[in-house]
Amino acid sequence: MSDTMSETSGLITPALVDLYLAPEDKNEALRVLAQRLVAEGRVTDLDGFLADVAAREAQAPTGMGDGIGIPHCRSPHVTRPSLAFGRSARGVDFDAPDGRPADLIFMIAAPAGADDTHLQILAALARRLMDPAFTDALRDAESPSAVAARINGEEAPAAAPETAGAPEAVADLRTAAVPETAASDGGLRLVAVTSCPTGIAHTYMAAKALELAAARAGARIQVETQGSAGTTPLDPEVIAAADAVIFAHDVEVRDRARFAGKPTVDVGVKAGVNRADDLIAQAAGLVAEAGGARTRTATAPAAAPSAPSGEHWAQRLRTYLMTGVSYMIPFVAAGGLLIALAFAIGGYQIASAPSVLGHFDWTSSHSWAAMLFQTGKTSFGFLVPVLSGYVAWAIADRAALAAGIAGGAVSVAVGAGFLGGIVSGLAAGFLVLWMTRWNVPRAVRGIMPVVVIPLLSVAAVGFLMFVVVGSPIASAMNGLTDWLNGLSGSNAILLGVLLGAMMAFDMGGPLNKVAYTFAAGVLTTAGTTPDAGSLKVMAAVMAAGMTPPLGMALATVVRRGLFTPEERENGKAAWVLGASFITEGAIPFAAADPLRVIPAGIAGSMTAGGLVMAFGSTLRAPHGGIWVLPLIGSPFLYLVAIAAGTVVTTAVVVLLKGMRKSTAQAASSSLAGKQPAAV
C-alpha cells in the first residue's frame, strides 16, 4: 500500500461511523459525532471543538441539499484530519437550500496546521460527495466497516469512475484534469474559480459540480480551486482561449485581473454547488450574446464581462467595504495603541514634540514617548489610503490598487477622512472595472494593466477628490467631528445606546463591524484633545463589545443549571474573551439559543454604551479591552458601565432561559397527569 493510501485510510475508521444517528436537533447530532472523534483521540477538547464548529455554522449553513450535511471546521483541538459519519433515518435540518433534512452527515475535522497532503485528501472527499453513486452507496451500506472502506477508497463502486478512491481523486485534484466527456475543440470552453472561507468543503464541491454540469452540457471547463489544499493557477493560455469565466466564491478571487475582458458569471460558492447547470447555461448565454464561442483568437480582447449575478448589489457593496476594513484594522490597532501609550508616558503635550529623527535621547522617557507617538501617527496616516485601496482591490483586483491608494491619500490631503476614502475606493474600483472591459487593439493590451489603466484611473480619481467631491466630504467630516465633540446629555447617551445595540446584534458580523469601523474612523479626527467626542465613541463601542461574552460567562456561574456542561466550559473562556474585547466569545451561546442570548446581549450592550457616554469616559486605543485600562479616561466609571452591562445581560438571559425551563416543566407535568394509572 502506498503512503498516500495509508494516509487516506486513516481519515475514518468504523468507530467514527454512526449508522443510526438518533438526534434530530442539529446541535445534538454534532455533539454525538464529535464525541466519537474525542473517543478515538482525534479531538482533544470536545467543547472547544464544538465551539469552532458552531462558529463555522454561523458563517453560512452547511446543508448542501440532496440530503447531505457537511459540518466542518479547522480547529486547534483536532490532532489529525478526520471524518465522523452519521446516517439519520429521520434526517437533521442543516438549512439546505432545497429544505431537505440531511440523512448523510459528514463531520470534517481539520487541524489548524494541517499539511497539504491531508488537506488534499479532505478536498478530494468533498469532490466525491457530488457523485450520486458514491452517496447512494453510503445510504445502502450495511455496516460501519463498509462505510469506512467506501470513504477511504478501499472499496470503489464498480461502474462509477467518478467515485474512484481518494488517492486517485487527489491526483485528479492536482492535475485539474478536464472530464473525459468534455466538448470537442469546436464546443464551448469555460474556466472557473471556486473558493469558500474555510477552503475545505464548498470550494471543491463547487468545482466538481461545475465539471459534471459542463460535461452534461457538452462543454469543456477547467476549474481553479482557491482552497486550503493549495492552488494551481490556470494556465494563461487556457484562460485566453476560454469563452467565459464562472466565479463561484465567498472570498475575493485572487489575481482576478487575469480574467479581464471575459464574459463573467459571478455568484456565491453555494450557487456553484446547487445550481451548476444554471451557471453553465448562463455562461453559454453570455457567450452567445458576445458573438459565439471562440470567434476571436486566444490573444484577442474578449467581450466585456457581464454584471455580477446571483447576489444582491447591497451584499456585494458590503463585501467590498468589509474587505477594505479588514486590511485597515491592523493600521488602526497599531497606530492607536502606540499613540495611546505615548500619551500615557509623555502626556498629551507629546504631540508637539520635535521629530525624534534628530532629537532622540535613549535615557529620556520623553523621547521614547515622542517616538511612539510619531510612529503611531505615521501608521494612522496609512489608514485611509489602505481602506480606499483595498475597497478598490475588492472590486477590480490588483489593477485598481494604485488609483484606490492614491485616492485615499488625496482624501487625507483635502481633509475628507475615512468617508472620502470610501468614496475614492468605490470610484477607483468601478472605474478600473469599466476600463478592463475596453476592447483595445492587441498592441495596447499588454500595457493596459501596468501603464494605461493606472495612469488614467489615478488621474481621474485625483480629479474627482481634489475638484469635485473632496471639499463637500471634508465639510461633512468637519461637521461630524464638531457634532461628536459637542455631544452631551441625552444625545450622547442615545448614540451610545445605538452603537451598543449594533455591537451585540450579530456579535462580530456586519452590523458589529459597521459600528466598530465608525468608531475607528472618527478616532482619527480626535487630534490631541483629551475629551474629544470621538474618543467617547470609541470607549462606548469597546465597552459594548465586551459585555455579551462577559454576561454569558457570569450567567453560567449564577445559574449553572440553565446551561449544559459544554456551555459552562465555554463560559470559562468567555471571561477572557470578553475582557479582551472579543465579542465573538458569545457566539457559541448565541448559536445554541439565539432567541434568548441575542436579546440579552443587546440589552447589556445598550446599557454599557449609554452609560459610557453619560459618564464621559474616553479611549484613544481602538482595541485591548481591560488590558488598556490605564489609557482610558475616567477608568473607574468605565468599569462601572461594563459591570452594569454585564449584569443586565446576565439578568435577561437567566430570566428568558428560566421562563423556557418553567414552561417545559409545566408541559411535562401536564402530560404526566394525563397518563393512565399503572395496573
C-alpha positions as CSV (number, residue, x, y, z in Angstrom):
1,M,0.0,0.0,0.0
2,S,1.3,3.4,-0.9
3,D,2.0,6.2,1.6
4,T,-0.9,8.2,0.1
5,M,-3.3,5.3,0.6
6,S,-2.1,4.8,4.1
7,E,-2.8,8.4,5.0
8,T,-6.2,8.2,3.3
9,S,-7.1,5.1,5.1
10,G,-6.7,6.9,8.4
11,L,-9.4,9.5,7.6
12,I,-12.2,7.5,9.0
13,T,-12.5,4.2,11.0
14,P,-15.6,2.1,11.7
15,A,-15.6,3.6,15.2
16,L,-16.2,7.0,13.7
17,V,-19.4,5.8,11.9
18,D,-22.9,6.0,13.3
19,L,-25.4,4.3,11.1
20,Y,-28.3,5.0,13.5
21,L,-27.8,8.7,14.4
22,A,-30.7,9.4,16.7
23,P,-30.9,13.2,17.4
24,E,-33.0,15.3,15.1
25,D,-31.6,18.5,16.5
26,K,-28.5,19.7,14.7
27,N,-26.5,20.7,17.8
28,E,-27.2,17.4,19.4
29,A,-26.3,15.5,16.3
30,L,-23.0,17.4,16.0
31,R,-22.2,16.6,19.7
32,V,-22.8,12.9,19.1
33,L,-20.4,12.8,16.1
34,A,-17.9,14.9,17.9
35,Q,-17.9,12.6,20.9
36,R,-16.8,9.8,18.6
37,L,-13.9,11.9,17.5
38,V,-12.9,12.5,21.1
39,A,-13.2,8.8,22.0
40,E,-10.8,8.0,19.1
41,G,-8.3,10.6,20.2
42,R,-8.9,12.7,17.1
43,V,-10.2,15.7,19.1
44,T,-8.7,16.8,22.5
45,D,-11.3,19.2,23.7
46,L,-15.0,18.5,23.0
47,D,-16.4,21.9,23.9
48,G,-13.6,23.8,22.2
49,F,-14.1,21.8,19.0
50,L,-17.9,22.2,19.1
51,A,-17.4,26.0,19.6
52,D,-15.2,26.1,16.4
53,V,-17.9,24.0,14.5
54,A,-20.6,26.4,15.7
55,A,-18.6,29.4,14.6
56,R,-18.3,27.9,11.1
57,E,-22.0,27.1,11.1
58,A,-22.7,30.8,12.0
59,Q,-20.9,31.9,8.8
60,A,-23.2,30.0,6.4
61,P,-25.3,26.8,6.5
62,T,-23.5,23.6,5.7
63,G,-26.5,21.8,4.3
64,M,-25.7,21.1,0.7
65,G,-29.1,19.8,-0.4
66,D,-30.0,16.2,-1.7
67,G,-29.9,15.0,1.9
68,I,-26.2,15.9,2.6
69,G,-24.8,17.9,5.5
70,I,-21.2,18.7,5.8
71,P,-20.4,20.5,9.1
72,H,-16.6,21.2,9.1
73,C,-14.0,23.5,10.6
74,R,-10.3,23.9,11.3
75,S,-9.6,23.7,15.0
76,P,-6.5,23.6,17.2
77,H,-8.3,20.8,19.1
78,V,-8.0,18.4,16.2
79,T,-5.0,16.1,16.3
80,R,-5.2,14.8,12.7
81,P,-7.5,15.3,9.7
82,S,-10.6,13.1,10.4
83,L,-14.1,12.4,9.4
84,A,-17.1,11.3,11.5
85,F,-20.1,10.0,9.6
86,G,-23.7,9.8,10.7
87,R,-26.7,8.3,8.9
88,S,-30.1,9.5,10.2
89,A,-33.3,7.8,9.4
90,R,-35.4,10.9,10.1
91,G,-32.9,13.5,8.9
92,V,-31.3,16.5,10.6
93,D,-32.0,20.1,9.4
94,F,-28.8,21.8,8.2
95,D,-30.6,24.7,6.5
96,A,-30.1,23.2,3.0
97,P,-31.3,25.3,0.1
98,D,-33.8,22.7,-1.0
99,G,-35.2,22.4,2.5
100,R,-34.5,18.7,2.7
101,P,-33.1,17.4,6.0
102,A,-29.7,15.7,5.8
103,D,-29.7,11.9,6.2
104,L,-26.0,11.7,5.4
105,I,-23.8,13.9,7.7
106,F,-20.1,14.2,7.2
107,M,-18.3,16.0,10.0
108,I,-14.9,17.0,8.7
109,A,-12.3,17.9,11.3
110,A,-9.1,19.5,10.1
111,P,-6.2,20.6,12.4
112,A,-5.4,24.3,12.4
113,G,-2.0,23.5,10.8
114,A,-2.9,20.6,8.6
115,D,-0.4,19.9,5.8
116,D,-1.1,20.0,2.1
117,T,-1.4,16.2,1.7
118,H,-4.1,15.9,4.4
119,L,-6.0,18.9,3.0
120,Q,-5.9,17.4,-0.5
121,I,-7.4,14.2,0.9
122,L,-10.2,16.2,2.5
123,A,-10.7,18.2,-0.7
124,A,-10.9,15.0,-2.7
125,L,-13.6,13.7,-0.4
126,A,-15.6,16.9,-0.9
127,R,-15.5,16.4,-4.6
128,R,-16.6,12.8,-4.4
129,L,-19.7,13.9,-2.4
130,M,-21.1,15.4,-5.6
131,D,-21.3,11.9,-7.2
132,P,-24.8,10.3,-6.6
133,A,-23.3,6.8,-6.9
134,F,-21.0,7.5,-4.0
135,T,-23.7,8.9,-1.7
136,D,-26.2,6.2,-2.7
137,A,-23.7,3.5,-1.8
138,L,-23.3,5.1,1.6
139,R,-27.1,5.1,2.1
140,D,-27.2,1.3,1.3
141,A,-24.2,0.3,3.3
142,E,-25.0,-2.3,6.0
143,S,-22.1,-1.9,8.4
144,P,-19.7,0.8,9.7
145,S,-16.8,-1.1,8.1
146,A,-18.4,-0.9,4.7
147,V,-18.9,2.9,5.1
148,A,-15.3,3.5,6.3
149,A,-13.9,1.4,3.4
150,R,-16.0,3.3,0.9
151,I,-15.0,6.7,2.1
152,N,-11.3,5.7,2.4
153,G,-11.3,4.5,-1.1
154,E,-10.7,0.9,-0.2
155,E,-13.9,-0.2,-1.9
156,A,-14.9,1.7,-5.0
157,P,-18.2,1.2,-6.9
158,A,-17.6,-1.0,-9.9
159,A,-19.5,1.1,-12.5
160,A,-18.8,4.6,-11.3
161,P,-15.4,6.0,-12.3
162,E,-16.3,9.3,-10.6
163,T,-16.1,7.5,-7.2
164,A,-12.6,6.3,-7.5
165,G,-10.5,6.1,-4.3
166,A,-9.2,9.1,-2.6
167,P,-5.7,8.7,-3.9
168,E,-7.0,8.8,-7.5
169,A,-9.1,11.8,-6.6
170,V,-6.1,13.6,-5.1
171,A,-4.2,13.0,-8.3
172,D,-7.1,14.3,-10.3
173,L,-7.3,17.3,-8.0
174,R,-3.6,18.1,-8.5
175,T,-3.7,17.9,-12.3
176,A,-7.1,19.5,-12.7
177,A,-8.0,17.2,-15.5
178,V,-10.8,18.0,-17.8
179,P,-13.7,15.5,-17.7
180,E,-13.5,12.9,-20.5
181,T,-16.9,13.9,-21.7
182,A,-15.8,17.4,-22.4
183,A,-16.7,19.0,-25.6
184,S,-14.5,18.8,-28.7
185,D,-12.4,21.6,-29.8
186,G,-15.3,23.2,-31.5
187,G,-17.5,23.5,-28.4
188,L,-17.9,25.9,-25.6
189,R,-14.8,26.4,-23.4
190,L,-15.1,27.7,-19.9
191,V,-12.8,28.4,-16.9
192,A,-13.9,28.8,-13.3
193,V,-12.6,29.8,-9.9
194,T,-14.2,28.4,-6.7
195,S,-13.4,29.5,-3.1
196,C,-15.0,29.5,0.3
197,P,-14.0,31.0,3.7
198,T,-12.8,27.7,5.2
199,G,-11.4,26.3,1.9
200,I,-12.2,22.7,2.8
201,A,-15.6,21.6,1.5
202,H,-17.6,24.0,-0.6
203,T,-14.6,25.0,-2.7
204,Y,-14.1,21.5,-4.1
205,M,-17.7,20.5,-4.2
206,A,-18.5,23.6,-6.4
207,A,-15.6,22.6,-8.7
208,K,-16.8,19.1,-9.1
209,A,-20.4,20.2,-9.6
210,L,-19.3,22.6,-12.4
211,E,-17.2,19.9,-14.1
212,L,-20.2,17.5,-14.1
213,A,-22.6,20.2,-15.3
214,A,-20.2,21.2,-18.1
215,A,-19.9,17.5,-19.2
216,R,-23.7,17.2,-19.3
217,A,-23.9,20.4,-21.4
218,G,-21.2,19.2,-23.8
219,A,-18.8,22.0,-22.8
220,R,-15.2,21.9,-21.7
221,I,-14.3,23.5,-18.4
222,Q,-11.2,23.8,-16.2
223,V,-11.6,24.9,-12.6
224,E,-9.1,26.7,-10.3
225,T,-9.8,25.8,-6.7
226,Q,-8.5,28.5,-4.4
227,G,-8.8,26.4,-1.2
228,S,-6.8,25.0,1.7
229,A,-5.3,22.2,-0.4
230,G,-3.3,24.7,-2.3
231,T,-3.9,26.5,-5.6
232,T,-2.7,25.6,-9.0
233,P,-3.3,28.7,-11.2
234,L,-4.9,28.1,-14.5
235,D,-2.6,28.2,-17.5
236,P,-2.7,31.7,-19.1
237,E,-3.2,30.1,-22.5
238,V,-6.3,28.2,-21.1
239,I,-7.7,31.5,-19.8
240,A,-7.0,33.3,-23.1
241,A,-8.8,30.5,-25.1
242,A,-11.8,30.4,-22.8
243,D,-15.1,31.9,-24.0
244,A,-16.3,32.8,-20.5
245,V,-15.5,32.5,-16.8
246,I,-17.5,31.5,-13.8
247,F,-16.6,32.8,-10.3
248,A,-18.3,30.8,-7.5
249,H,-16.8,32.3,-4.4
250,D,-17.3,33.7,-0.9
251,V,-13.9,35.3,-0.6
252,E,-12.3,37.6,-3.2
253,V,-10.8,35.8,-6.2
254,R,-7.0,36.1,-6.2
255,D,-5.5,37.7,-9.3
256,R,-8.9,38.4,-10.8
257,A,-7.3,40.7,-13.4
258,R,-6.2,37.5,-15.3
259,F,-9.8,37.1,-16.5
260,A,-10.4,40.7,-17.5
261,G,-12.4,41.0,-20.7
262,K,-14.2,37.7,-20.3
263,P,-18.0,37.3,-20.1
264,T,-18.4,36.6,-16.4
265,V,-20.9,34.8,-14.2
266,D,-20.2,35.9,-10.6
267,V,-22.0,34.1,-7.7
268,G,-21.5,32.7,-4.3
269,V,-19.9,29.3,-3.8
270,K,-23.1,27.6,-2.8
271,A,-24.6,28.5,-6.1
272,G,-21.8,26.6,-7.7
273,V,-22.7,23.6,-5.7
274,N,-26.5,23.7,-6.0
275,R,-27.1,25.5,-9.4
276,A,-24.1,24.3,-11.5
277,D,-26.3,23.6,-14.6
278,D,-27.8,27.0,-14.4
279,L,-24.4,28.7,-14.2
280,I,-23.2,26.8,-17.3
281,A,-26.3,27.8,-19.1
282,Q,-25.8,31.5,-18.1
283,A,-22.2,31.4,-19.3
284,A,-23.3,29.9,-22.6
285,G,-25.9,32.7,-22.9
286,L,-23.3,35.4,-22.3
287,V,-21.0,33.9,-24.9
288,A,-23.9,33.8,-27.4
289,E,-24.6,37.5,-26.7
290,A,-20.9,38.3,-27.3
291,G,-20.9,36.7,-30.7
292,G,-20.5,33.0,-30.2
293,A,-17.8,30.6,-28.9
294,R,-14.2,31.4,-29.9
295,T,-14.9,33.8,-32.7
296,R,-11.8,35.6,-31.5
297,T,-8.2,34.4,-31.2
298,A,-6.7,33.4,-27.9
299,T,-4.8,36.7,-27.7
300,A,-7.5,39.0,-28.9
301,P,-9.6,41.0,-26.5
302,A,-12.7,39.3,-25.3
303,A,-16.2,40.7,-24.9
304,A,-17.0,42.7,-21.8
305,P,-18.0,40.7,-18.8
306,S,-21.5,40.8,-17.6
307,A,-22.6,42.4,-14.4
308,P,-22.2,40.1,-11.4
309,S,-25.2,37.9,-11.0
310,G,-26.8,35.9,-8.2
311,E,-26.0,38.3,-5.4
312,H,-27.8,41.5,-4.4
313,W,-25.9,44.7,-5.0
314,A,-26.1,45.7,-1.4
315,Q,-24.5,42.4,-0.4
316,R,-21.6,42.9,-2.8
317,L,-21.2,46.5,-1.6
318,R,-20.9,45.2,1.9
319,T,-18.3,42.7,0.8
320,Y,-16.2,45.5,-0.9
321,L,-16.4,47.7,2.2
322,M,-15.6,44.9,4.7
323,T,-12.6,43.9,2.6
324,G,-11.2,47.4,2.9
325,V,-12.0,47.5,6.6
326,S,-10.2,44.1,7.2
327,Y,-7.0,45.5,5.7
328,M,-7.4,48.8,7.5
329,I,-7.9,47.5,11.1
330,P,-4.2,46.4,11.7
331,F,-3.1,50.0,11.0
332,V,-5.8,51.3,13.3
333,A,-4.8,49.0,16.1
334,A,-1.1,49.6,15.8
335,G,-1.3,53.3,15.4
336,G,-4.0,53.9,18.0
337,L,-2.3,51.8,20.7
338,L,1.1,53.5,20.0
339,I,-0.4,56.9,20.3
340,A,-2.3,55.9,23.5
341,L,0.9,54.6,25.0
342,A,2.7,57.8,24.0
343,F,0.1,59.9,25.8
344,A,0.3,57.6,28.9
345,I,4.1,58.0,29.1
346,G,4.5,61.7,28.0
347,G,1.1,63.3,28.4
348,Y,-0.9,65.0,25.7
349,Q,1.8,67.6,25.1
350,I,3.9,64.9,23.5
351,A,2.0,65.7,20.2
352,S,4.0,68.9,19.9
353,A,7.4,67.3,20.5
354,P,10.0,67.8,17.7
355,S,10.8,64.9,15.3
356,V,12.9,62.2,17.0
357,L,14.9,61.9,13.9
358,G,17.5,64.3,15.3
359,H,16.4,64.6,18.9
360,F,16.3,61.1,20.4
361,D,17.7,60.5,23.8
362,W,17.9,56.8,24.8
363,T,17.6,57.6,28.5
364,S,14.7,60.0,28.2
365,S,11.1,58.8,28.6
366,H,10.0,61.9,26.8
367,S,12.0,60.8,23.7
368,W,10.5,57.3,23.9
369,A,7.0,58.8,24.1
370,A,7.7,61.0,21.2
371,M,8.9,58.1,19.1
372,L,5.8,56.1,20.0
373,F,3.6,59.0,19.1
374,Q,5.3,59.8,15.8
375,T,5.3,56.1,14.8
376,G,1.7,55.7,15.7
377,K,0.8,58.9,13.8
378,T,2.6,57.6,10.7
379,S,0.7,54.3,11.0
380,F,-2.6,56.2,11.2
381,G,-1.6,58.1,8.1
382,F,-1.9,54.9,6.1
383,L,-5.4,54.1,7.4
384,V,-7.5,55.9,4.8
385,P,-5.2,55.1,1.8
386,V,-5.3,51.4,2.8
387,L,-9.0,51.4,3.3
388,S,-9.6,53.1,-0.1
389,G,-7.0,50.9,-1.9
390,Y,-8.4,47.6,-0.8
391,V,-12.0,48.6,-1.4
392,A,-10.9,49.2,-5.0
393,W,-9.0,46.0,-5.0
394,A,-12.1,44.0,-3.9
395,I,-14.0,45.4,-6.9
396,A,-11.4,45.2,-9.7
397,D,-8.4,43.3,-8.3
398,R,-4.8,44.4,-8.5
399,A,-5.2,46.9,-11.3
400,A,-7.3,49.2,-9.1
401,L,-4.9,49.3,-6.2
402,A,-2.9,52.4,-7.5
403,A,-6.0,54.5,-8.1
404,G,-7.6,53.4,-4.8
405,I,-4.5,54.2,-2.7
406,A,-3.8,57.5,-4.4
407,G,-7.4,58.5,-4.0
408,G,-7.2,57.7,-0.3
409,A,-4.1,59.8,0.1
410,V,-5.8,62.7,-1.7
411,S,-8.8,62.3,0.7
412,V,-6.4,62.7,3.6
413,A,-4.8,65.7,2.0
414,V,-8.1,67.5,1.5
415,G,-9.5,66.6,4.9
416,A,-12.2,64.2,3.7
417,G,-11.1,61.5,6.1
418,F,-12.4,57.9,6.1
419,L,-15.7,58.9,4.3
420,G,-13.6,60.3,1.5
421,G,-11.6,57.1,1.5
422,I,-14.7,55.0,1.0
423,V,-15.8,57.2,-1.9
424,S,-12.4,57.2,-3.6
425,G,-12.1,53.4,-3.2
426,L,-15.5,52.8,-4.7
427,A,-14.9,55.2,-7.5
428,A,-11.5,53.8,-8.3
429,G,-12.8,50.2,-8.2
430,F,-15.7,50.7,-10.5
431,L,-13.7,52.9,-12.9
432,V,-11.0,50.3,-13.3
433,L,-13.5,47.6,-13.6
434,W,-15.1,49.5,-16.5
435,M,-11.7,50.1,-18.1
436,T,-10.7,46.4,-18.0
437,R,-13.7,45.8,-20.3
438,W,-12.5,48.1,-23.0
439,N,-12.0,46.4,-26.4
440,V,-8.5,47.7,-27.2
441,P,-6.1,46.9,-30.0
442,R,-3.8,43.9,-29.5
443,A,-0.7,46.1,-29.4
444,V,-2.1,48.1,-26.5
445,R,-3.5,45.3,-24.5
446,G,-0.2,44.3,-23.0
447,I,0.5,47.7,-21.4
448,M,-3.1,48.3,-20.2
449,P,-2.7,46.9,-16.6
450,V,0.8,48.5,-16.0
451,V,0.6,51.8,-17.8
452,V,-2.7,52.8,-19.3
453,I,-5.1,51.8,-16.5
454,P,-3.0,53.2,-13.6
455,L,-2.3,56.5,-15.5
456,L,-5.9,57.2,-16.4
457,S,-7.5,55.9,-13.2
458,V,-5.2,57.8,-10.8
459,A,-5.7,61.0,-12.8
460,A,-9.5,60.6,-12.9
461,V,-9.8,59.7,-9.2
462,G,-7.4,62.6,-8.2
463,F,-9.6,65.0,-10.2
464,L,-12.7,63.6,-8.5
465,M,-11.3,64.0,-5.0
466,F,-9.5,67.3,-5.5
467,V,-12.1,69.2,-7.6
468,V,-15.5,67.5,-7.3
469,V,-16.3,65.7,-4.0
470,G,-13.3,66.3,-1.7
471,S,-14.4,69.6,-0.3
472,P,-18.0,68.7,0.4
473,I,-16.9,65.5,2.1
474,A,-14.4,67.4,4.1
475,S,-17.1,69.8,5.2
476,A,-19.2,66.8,6.2
477,M,-16.3,65.3,8.2
478,N,-15.7,68.6,10.0
479,G,-19.4,68.8,10.8
480,L,-19.3,65.2,12.1
481,T,-16.3,66.0,14.3
482,D,-17.9,69.1,15.7
483,W,-21.1,67.2,16.4
484,L,-19.3,64.5,18.2
485,N,-17.2,67.0,20.2
486,G,-20.4,68.8,21.2
487,L,-22.4,65.8,22.2
488,S,-23.7,65.9,25.7
489,G,-26.7,64.8,27.8
490,S,-29.4,62.7,26.1
491,N,-27.9,63.0,22.6
492,A,-24.6,61.3,23.7
493,I,-26.5,58.6,25.6
494,L,-28.7,57.8,22.6
495,L,-25.7,57.5,20.4
496,G,-24.1,55.1,22.9
497,V,-27.2,53.1,23.1
498,L,-27.5,52.7,19.3
499,L,-23.8,51.8,18.9
500,G,-24.2,49.3,21.8
501,A,-27.1,47.6,20.1
502,M,-25.2,47.3,16.8
503,M,-22.2,45.8,18.6
504,A,-24.3,43.0,20.1
505,F,-26.8,42.3,17.4
506,D,-24.6,40.0,15.3
507,M,-21.5,39.6,17.6
508,G,-18.8,40.2,15.1
509,G,-20.9,40.3,12.0
510,P,-21.6,43.2,9.6
511,L,-23.5,45.5,12.0
512,N,-20.8,44.9,14.6
513,K,-18.1,45.8,12.1
514,V,-20.0,48.9,10.9
515,A,-20.2,50.3,14.5
516,Y,-16.5,49.5,15.1
517,T,-15.4,51.0,11.8
518,F,-17.4,54.2,12.5
519,A,-15.6,54.4,15.9
520,A,-12.2,53.7,14.5
521,G,-12.7,56.1,11.6
522,V,-13.7,59.1,13.8
523,L,-10.9,58.2,16.2
524,T,-8.5,59.7,13.6
525,T,-10.3,63.1,13.9
526,A,-9.6,63.3,17.6
527,G,-6.3,65.2,17.4
528,T,-4.8,65.8,20.8
529,T,-8.0,66.9,22.6
530,P,-8.2,64.8,25.8
531,D,-12.0,64.7,25.9
532,A,-12.9,64.7,22.2
533,G,-16.3,63.3,21.4
534,S,-14.7,60.7,19.0
535,L,-12.8,59.3,22.0
536,K,-16.0,58.8,23.8
537,V,-17.5,57.0,20.9
538,M,-14.5,54.6,20.8
539,A,-14.9,54.0,24.5
540,A,-18.6,53.2,24.2
541,V,-18.1,50.8,21.3
542,M,-15.4,48.8,23.1
543,A,-17.4,48.6,26.4
544,A,-20.5,47.5,24.4
545,G,-18.5,44.8,22.6
546,M,-17.1,43.4,25.9
547,T,-20.4,42.8,27.7
548,P,-22.1,40.0,25.7
549,P,-19.4,37.3,26.5
550,L,-18.9,38.7,30.0
551,G,-22.6,38.5,30.7
552,M,-22.8,34.9,29.4
553,A,-19.8,33.9,31.4
554,L,-21.4,35.3,34.6
555,A,-24.7,33.6,33.8
556,T,-23.0,30.2,33.7
557,V,-21.8,30.9,37.2
558,V,-25.0,32.4,38.6
559,R,-27.4,29.8,37.2
560,R,-25.4,26.7,36.2
561,G,-28.5,24.6,35.9
562,L,-29.7,26.6,32.9
563,F,-26.6,25.7,30.8
564,T,-25.2,22.4,29.5
565,P,-21.8,21.2,30.7
566,E,-20.3,22.3,27.4
567,E,-21.7,25.8,27.8
568,R,-20.4,26.1,31.3
569,E,-16.9,25.3,29.9
570,N,-17.4,27.9,27.2
571,G,-18.2,30.3,29.9
572,K,-14.7,30.0,31.3
573,A,-13.2,31.0,28.0
574,A,-15.8,33.8,27.6
575,W,-14.4,35.6,30.7
576,V,-11.0,36.1,28.9
577,L,-12.5,36.8,25.5
578,G,-14.9,39.4,26.9
579,A,-12.2,41.1,28.9
580,S,-10.1,41.3,25.8
581,F,-12.9,42.9,23.7
582,I,-13.6,39.8,21.6
583,T,-17.4,39.9,21.2
584,E,-17.3,36.6,19.3
585,G,-16.8,34.8,22.6
586,A,-20.6,34.9,22.9
587,I,-21.2,33.2,19.6
588,P,-21.3,29.6,20.9
589,F,-24.1,30.6,23.3
590,A,-26.0,32.5,20.6
591,A,-25.7,29.7,18.1
592,A,-27.3,27.3,20.6
593,D,-30.1,29.6,21.8
594,P,-30.3,32.8,19.6
595,L,-33.8,33.9,20.7
596,R,-32.7,34.3,24.3
597,V,-29.0,35.1,24.1
598,I,-29.0,37.8,21.4
599,P,-31.7,40.0,23.1
600,A,-29.9,39.6,26.4
601,G,-26.6,40.7,24.7
602,I,-28.3,43.7,23.1
603,A,-29.8,44.8,26.3
604,G,-26.5,44.7,28.1
605,S,-24.5,46.4,25.4
606,M,-27.0,49.2,25.1
607,T,-26.7,49.7,28.9
608,A,-22.9,49.8,28.7
609,G,-22.7,52.0,25.6
610,G,-25.2,54.5,27.1
611,L,-23.5,54.7,30.5
612,V,-20.1,55.2,29.0
613,M,-21.4,58.2,27.0
614,A,-23.2,59.5,30.1
615,F,-20.0,59.2,32.2
616,G,-17.8,60.8,29.6
617,S,-15.2,58.1,29.5
618,T,-12.7,58.3,26.7
619,L,-10.5,55.8,24.8
620,R,-7.8,56.5,22.2
621,A,-6.8,52.9,21.8
622,P,-9.0,51.1,19.3
623,H,-8.7,47.7,21.0
624,G,-7.4,45.9,24.0
625,G,-10.3,45.6,26.5
626,I,-9.3,45.9,30.2
627,W,-5.7,45.5,29.2
628,V,-5.6,49.1,28.1
629,L,-7.4,50.4,31.2
630,P,-4.5,52.9,32.1
631,L,-5.2,54.6,28.7
632,I,-9.0,55.1,29.5
633,G,-10.3,58.4,30.7
634,S,-12.4,58.0,33.9
635,P,-11.4,54.3,34.2
636,F,-13.5,53.6,37.4
637,L,-16.7,54.8,35.8
638,Y,-15.8,52.9,32.7
639,L,-15.6,49.7,34.7
640,V,-18.9,50.5,36.3
641,A,-20.5,50.8,32.9
642,I,-19.1,47.4,31.8
643,A,-20.2,45.8,35.1
644,A,-23.7,47.2,34.7
645,G,-23.9,45.9,31.1
646,T,-22.7,42.5,32.1
647,V,-25.2,42.3,34.9
648,V,-28.1,43.3,32.6
649,T,-27.0,40.7,30.1
650,T,-26.9,38.0,32.8
651,A,-30.2,39.0,34.3
652,V,-32.1,39.0,30.9
653,V,-30.6,35.7,29.7
654,V,-31.3,34.0,33.1
655,L,-34.9,35.3,33.0
656,L,-35.5,34.2,29.5
657,K,-34.0,30.8,29.9
658,G,-35.7,30.3,33.3
659,M,-39.1,31.1,31.6
660,R,-38.4,28.5,29.0
661,K,-37.4,25.9,31.6
662,S,-40.5,26.6,33.7
663,T,-42.7,26.3,30.6
664,A,-41.1,23.0,29.7
665,Q,-41.6,21.6,33.2
666,A,-45.2,22.7,33.3
667,A,-45.9,20.9,30.0
668,S,-44.1,17.8,31.2
669,S,-46.2,17.8,34.4
670,S,-49.4,18.2,32.4
671,L,-48.6,15.3,30.1
672,A,-47.7,13.2,33.1
673,G,-51.0,13.9,34.7
674,K,-52.8,12.6,31.7
675,Q,-51.1,9.2,31.7
676,P,-53.3,6.3,32.8
677,A,-52.6,4.8,36.2
678,A,-50.3,1.8,36.4
679,V,-52.0,-1.5,36.8
